[in-house]
Amino acid sequence: MTTQELKNFCAAVRRDIINMTANAGSGHPGGSLSAVEMMSAAFCTQMRIDPKHPDDPDRDRFVLSKGHAAPCYYGVLAELGFFSKDEFRNFRQLHSILQGHPDAKKVPGVDASTGSLGQGVSIAVGMALGAKHLGKDTKVFVMCGDGEAQEGQIWEAFMSAAHYKLDNLTVLFDNNGLQIDGTNDQVMSLGDLPAKLRAFGFDLIELPDGNDIEAVVEAMSRPAVPGKPRCILGHTVKGKGVSFMENQVGWHGKAPNEEQRAQALAELEGK
């Protein structure tokens, strides 16, 4: 994809997020909107995937550790043709394939069922280690959130990734600074994240603007450092692209009403 095509793709995913959460009257738009560029870049420019064969054993893998950002995940998959966008009408409804958190048994293209925060990086480490054991060239991408990084299991998984020299693993760290109860610093400060991630053995790429699609693609396209897992630490904006949601903690887990949907879509139109 060209840069403009990627920007158009990201705008479409943002509209999907707004429509899904508005349709359901519930969901998590804020952290879905912040994740759009990193998730889109991974799927559109880095991963070996085929929407017609979502279970191809030789595909690359993606794990959404911050599972509540499912609207972003579903938007990306639908825009790529894994399933029909008609499914958006049923988001978070009983018996829908699109539950509030991703279900690998129901959704084409979803490689791991997630939602219990802190577990996704461990799942991804297992996938990457398994690929190494089998001699496969599978790449594994996992997205985690900054509030989620207050969970100890995240750091155990980071240690494991370095210990096993998983240079086929990329951690996408969505650092939007907000979580359900307030700012990260108010709830549990993460301290000097770049220093910590380097100390835990990562080839760290820090992006001052994790919502800059060109910068994200450039970071993901750098050659892997042999024997080191990669972490792309993207400083993002919660609610990115919708003026009244940006940097507002209240939009962590609240859906837009019809008036707000119209305003959000109008702002996103043409972007």
N, C-alpha and C positions, 0 to 999 in steps of 0.2 A: 504493500500500500504506500502511496505517496503521503507526505505530511498532511496535505489537505484532506485526503481520504481518511486518514487516521483521526483528524480533528472532527470530521463529519461523523465518523463512527462513534467517537466519544460523546458527541452531542446527542446522537440517537440513543445511546445507552442512558444518558441522563434523562431524556424524555421517557424512556421505558421505566426508569426508577420512579419517576413522579407518577406515571400512570398506574403502575402496579400498586404502589402504596396508597394512592388515592382510591383506587378500585376497592381495595380491601378495607380501607378505613383504619389500617394499622400497618406496622412495619418500621423499618429503620432507614429513613432516607439520608440522614446526615453522613454517617460513615460509609454508606454506599456511594454517595456522590464524591467523597474524597478519594475513593479507591479507583475511580474510573480509568485514569490514564495508566496506572501501573498494571491493572488487570488487562486492559485492552492491548497494551503494548506486548505483554507476554503472549496472549493468544494470537494476536494478529501478525507479530513480527518474529517470534522466537520459537514457538511450539510446533512440533510435528503432530498435527491432528487432522482428522478427516471427519466432518460432520456426518457423512454417509456411513462411516464405520467407527462409531464412538467407542467400541470395545476392542479396537485393534490392539493386540498385545504389544506392538512395537511403538505405540503412541507415547508422546511425552505426557507427564502428569501435572495436575494442578490441584492444590489443596487450599481451600478457603478456611483458614483457622478462625478468623473472625466471622463465624458463620452467619451472624445477624446481617451481614452485608450481602445476603443472598440476592436482593434485587439487582445489584450490580452484576453479580455472577450470571443470573438468569438473562439479564439484558445482553451481556456479551455473547452468551451461548445462542440466544435466539437470533441476534443480528448475524451470527455466523452460519445459521441454518441448522442448528442441532435439533430444534423443535419450533413449532409455529408460535408466532407472537399472539395468536388467539388464546394461548394458555394464560396470558397475563390477566385475563378477566377473572381467572380462578385463583389467583395468588392468595395464599393463606386460607383457602377454603377447604373444608373437610373433603377428603378423597382426591384433592388436586395433586398433580405431580409437583407443583410448585409450593411446597410448604414454606413456613417462615424461616427455616434453616435447611440447607441442602441435604437431599436424600439420594445417595448414590444408587439405591435400588429403583428409584422412580424417574430420575432426570437424566436423559441422554447427555453425556459430556461431563457429568459430575463424577469425580474419581474417589471421593471420600465423603461420608456423612459427617457433618460437623455442627457445632453449636455450643458444646461445652467448652468454654474458653480455656485456652492453654494447651489443648491436646493436638492441634493440627500440625505443629512443627514436628512433634514426635512421629506422627503418621507419615509425614513427608520424609523424615530421616529414614524411616523403615523402607519406604519406597526406593529412595536413592541407594541405600545400602543393599537392598535386594537386587537392584539393577546392576550394581558393581559385582555382586556375587555371581550373577548370571552372565556376566561379560557383555551386558547390553549397553548401548550408548544413550539410554533414556535420560532425558533431562527432567528434573522435578522442580516445580515452582510452588512456593507456599506464601500466602499473604497472612500476616498477623497484624494486630492492632497494637497501639501503644498502651492503652488501658489494659489490654490482655497481657502485656509484658510484666504486669505486676504478679502474674502467676509464676510460681517457682518452676513448674514443669517446662516452661518455655526455655529457661536458662539451662536446665538439664539437657534438653534437646539440642541447644546450641553447642554445649560441650561435646555431645556425642557426634555432632556433625563435623566438628574440628578433629576429634580423636580418630574418626574413621576416614578422614581426608576426603570428604564428600564434595569433590569439585564439580559434581553433576547436580548440586543443589543450589538454588537461589532463593533466599528469603527476601520477600518484598515487605518492608516494614512501613506500614501506613501511620505516620506520625502526625496526626491532626491536632493533638494537644488537648482533646476533650474526650470525656467518657460519660457514662450515664448520670453520674452524680455531681459532675463539675469538671474543672480542669484536672489534668493529671497531677499537677503540683499540689492541688488542694487535697486530692484523694490519697495519692502515694507517689511522691516524686521519683522519677526514673533517673535523676541525676545526669551525669555526663554520658549520654547514650553512645555517641561515637566512640569514646574511649572504652566503654564497656564492651561494645561489639568487637572492637579490634582485639581487646584483651581475651575475648572468648574465641579468637582464632579465625575471624572472618576476613576475607578480602572485602573491605568495606568501601562502598561508593555512596557518598552522602550528597543528596540533591536538595539544594536550598528551596527549589520549587518542584515538588513531586507531582504537580498538576501540569507541568510543561511537557507535553508529549514528545517533543524533539529531544529534550534532555533525558527523558526516561528511556527512549529507544536507544539513544547513544550509549547510555550506561549499560543497558542490557546486551548491547552488541559487542561490548569489549570482550576480548579473548579471556577465557577462564584462566585463573592462576592455578597451575597444577598442584593438587593436594590440598586446596583450600576451598571451603564453601564460600559462596558470595552472599553478601547482604546489601541490598539497595535500600538505604534509609531515606525515604522521601518525606520531606516536610510538606504536608498537604493542608488543605482548608476543608474543614468539616462543612458539608452542605455546599460544596463548590459549584458555582454556576447559577445558583438561585439566591438572589440578593438577600431575601429575608431569612434564609436558612444559614448563610455563611457565618461560621464562627459562633453559632448559637447552640449552646448545650441542650436547649429544650427540644431541638430537632433530632436528637439521638434516636428516639423511639416513638415519634409522633407522626402521623400521616397528615398530608395536606387535605383540607376540605375542598369543595368544588371551586370556590372562589380562588383559593390559593393554588389549586391545580392550574387554573386558567392563567393566573399571573406567572407561575413558574414556567409553563409551556411557552408563553409569549416571550419570556426572557430568553429561553433556550432556542427558540425558533431561529433558524439561520446561522446558529453558532457552529 
